[in-house]
């Protein structure tokens, strides 16, 4: 069983990511190497020229 504080941390992370999920930048933009996402999470990124999100794998 996962401690309740971990659920709250995951919820806070999802809230933060949902506020920043749509990113409109050219494909030449440098990735944010400081951002880490827990295992099992992904980020949908919209790039200019695409109408659908591209799932980007983020490494720690």
Buried (B, 14 or more C-beta within 10 A) or exposed (E): EEEEEEEEEBEEEEEEBEEEEEBEEEEEEEEEEEEEBEEEEEBBBBBEEEEEBEEEEBEE
